[in-house]
Amino acid sequence: MTAEGAFDMKLGEGSEPATYVTLPSGERGVEVRGVAFSMTEDAAGRGLSGNSDDQRRVLDELRRDYRLTSEAPTLAFETGERA
C-alpha cells in the first residue's frame, strides 16, 4: 500500500484525518484510523466501503463519533484540504 496524500474527510459536522492510498490491488483507496478502505466515486460523491472486521469496526466508530445514522455498507464523505 502506497500513501498518496493527506486530506480531511468531512463527516457530518466534523472531519477526520485521512490519506489517499494505492491498495495492493492497484486501486485507489483511503486509509483512516490505520485501516485501508476501497473508495467509491460516482455522481453522488465519494464513499468508503469495506467488509473486514477492522473495516466494519472503523465504520461503526466513525458513525458513532460523528453521529451519522446511515447503516448503509458505504459511508459517504466529502473532502477538505489539510492545513
Secondary structure as UniProt FT lines:
FT   STRAND          2..11
FT   TURN            12..13
FT   STRAND          14..22
FT   TURN            24..25
FT   STRAND          28..32
FT   TURN            33..34
FT   STRAND          35..42
FT   TURN            43..44
FT   STRAND          45..49
FT   HELIX           53..65
FT   TURN            66..67
FT   STRAND          74..80
//
